[in-house]
Amino acid sequence: MRSLEQELKNNSYPGRGIVIGKTPDGTKAVMAYFIMGRSENSRNRIFVEEGEGIRTQAFDPAKLKDPSLIIYAPVRVLGNKTIVTNGDQTDTIYEGMDRQLTFEQSLRSREFEPDAPNYTPRISGILHMENGKYNYAMSILKSNCGNPSSCCRFTFAYENPVPGEGHFIHTYDQDGDPLLSFSGEPRLVSMMDSMEDFTKMMWESLNEDNKVSLFVRYVDLASGAHESLIVNKNHK
């Protein structure tokens, strides 16, 4: 098991990242999503609440240049399922699962982002809670080592996750030009019982220049009730 704090501190640009797991006391599901940016357009964003989920929004609308890959709903809730992604495939998964497709089937119609030469991977997660039982899955759709003619699709499913354990997946292995896609399995990382402490640790560990926004949600597995925190670098 790796330290999420060190994973974040030792990577100046993991890009966008998803963490899903279970608290050490075993009572809550944990979910976190963060965005980073190197360009003015990417950095000009905040998270805002929308229904039971969140949406990205331009902090200064006058500076918004191209909304296509940066304005979307990262988190949506469909019944007892919570969807989290780094793009508008949140809606693809929501609509697919609403038609009884699986998480994996819903993503078959999508691939990596068309932002050559990076071809940013689409990363997605799904949390499913029912009658106190909990499982989750993660997905990454990425180019074949930078070759856009081939899409590589990976899904990782975790049944009955162990208390205190979580998994972390992000878009880029590290900063670079072009940016290399995340490789390997989601990293096994440790969780925390306190949402406030977990949020503080993640925010303070993200690179100061590149971090933009962070969303953290803890869901009580017995009742389904959830609490959330949003941290935005841009604020009035």
C-alpha positions, 0 to 999 in steps of 0.5 A: 500500500502506498501513501496517497500523500506521497503519491501526490507530493512526488508528482507535480502534474498527475493531471486529473485524479480519482480516489475511491475506497473505504474508511478504516472503520469500515462505515463509509465509502470514500470518493475524491476527484481533483483537477489540475491545469497548466494553461490559463483556460484549464486553471480558470475553473471551479467546482460548484454543486449541481443536484447531488453531484458537481459541475465545473464552471469558469471562474472568470467567464470572460477568460473562457476560450474552449469549454469543450473538454473543461466544462462538464459534470464530474459527479452524478448520482443514479439511484444507489450508484455514484459516477465520477469521471474526468469528462462528459463521459459522466453523462454517457455512463449515467445514460447507459446505466439508466438503460441497463447497460453495465459501466463497461458497456456504457463506455464502449462508445467513448475513447480518450480525449482528442487533444493531440499530442497528449490524447488525455485518457478518460478516467471514470469510477462507479460506486455501488451501495446497496443494503450495506454492501459496497463495491466499486470499479474504475476505468481508463480509456487511453491511446496505445502509447500515443498512437490515436488509431488504437484505444486501450480499454481497462476496467478494474473492479473491487468487490467488498473493499477492505476497510482503510484501503482505496485506489487512485487513478490519474490521467498522466504518469508525470509532467512532460511534453507530450504528457504520457498516459497513466500506466499500470493498475490503480495505485493501492492507497490508504484512506482516513476516517476524517473527511476533513483531514483527508481533504486537507491532506489531499489539497496540501499535497497537490502541486501549488502551481497546478492544482485547481479544484478538489471534491471529496465525498464520504457516504455512510454505508448503512444509511446512504447519507453523504457529506461532501467538501469542495476546495477551489483555488479560485475564489472571490 
